[in-house]
Amino acid sequence: QVQLVESGGGLVQAGGSLRLSCAASRSIAGINTMGWYRQVPGKQRELVAAITNTGRTTYADAVKGRFTISRDNAKNTVYLQMDSLRSEDTSVYLCNADVVFPIGTRSYWGQGTQVTVSS
């Protein structure tokens, strides 16, 4: 199993910035894809950003140009830099790791960190 611990959430004013961190219990060099999802009560969990072990990134349309995902293999950590935050970005943000095996993919999730953006 892979343990994931998120940090960096909090309360920020609209237009401000936050950086989320996801620390893994093992080397992330062997993890094919890591990403950030967000979950608002009553809504489906949605992908915010993802990054592969080769550095390829994917972003949701709602955050393109405002959020940046990156990884530091030496620190076993993935980051989500969030700029120009809006009230609609308010959510619980969860870290995800997908490990690809020849017989399939196994997914791991963190507990989540709350991000609240005030108007």
N, C-alpha and C positions, 0 to 999 in steps of 0.2 A: 504494500500500500504506500501511497504518497500522501503526506500531510501537507496542506497548504494553509498559510496564515496570512490574512490580509491586514493592512494597517494604513493609516493616512487619511481616513475619512474624517468628516467633521462638518461644521456649519460655516458657510462662506457666503458672502454677498454676491448677487448677480454681477457678472463681469469679472469676477475673481478667478483664482486658480487653486488647484489642489494636485498633489501627486500621491497616487496610491501605490503601495508596495505589496507584492505577494512573495513571501518567502517559502521555499520548498524544503522538505526534509531530506532531499537527496539531490544529486546533481541534475540540473535541468538540461544538460547537454544531450542526454539520452531521451528526452521527452520531445516527441514530434511537434506538437502544437500546444501553446499555452495562450490563454485568452482571458478576457474580462466580459462578464455578463452582468446585466442589471435586472432586478426584479421589483416591480411595484405591486402591492397587494391588489388583487383583482385583475391583473394583467399577466400575459404570458412572459416568461423569461426571454430576454432578447440578447443577442450577441452585440457587444459594443466594439470590441477590437480583438484581434488574434495575431499571433506571430509564430512562425515555424522555426525549426532549429537551423534553417538556412537564412533567416532574416526576412522572409516574405511576410508582409502585413496585410490585414484585411480590416476595414472599418465599416461600421454602420453608416448609412447616408446621413443620419441625424447628427453625427459627431465628426464627420470628415472636415478637416481643416482646423478643428478645435482640439481634438484629443490626439495624443501620440503614445503608442505602445513601444516598449523597448525591453530588452533582456540583458542581464549581466550574469553570464555563466559562472564567473569566478565567485559571485556572491549568492548563487542559486536563487536569484530574485528576478521577477518581472515587474515592470513599472507601467503605470498609466498616468501620463501627464495630461491634466485636464485644464484647459484655458478657456476664457470667455464663457464661463459657466452660466447656464440659464436655469430658471426655476424648474423647467421640465426635465432637467437632468437629475433632479432629486430622486433617489432610489437607494436600495441596498445593492452594492456592487460585489460580485462574487468572482473569485479566481477559479479558473478551470485548467486542468491539464489533461490532454489526450495522449495516451501512449499507444503506439501502433505496434502490433505483433503480427506475425504471419497469419494467425488464425482470427484476428480481429482487433478492435480498438477498445481500450479500457479508459474510462473517464473518472477523474477525481475532482472534488470540489472543496473549497474553503467554506468557512462559516459566514463570511460576508462582512462588509464594513459599510456603515451608513454615511451617505453623502446628502446633505441638505443645503439647498441653495435658496437664499432669501431674496425677495424682490426689493 
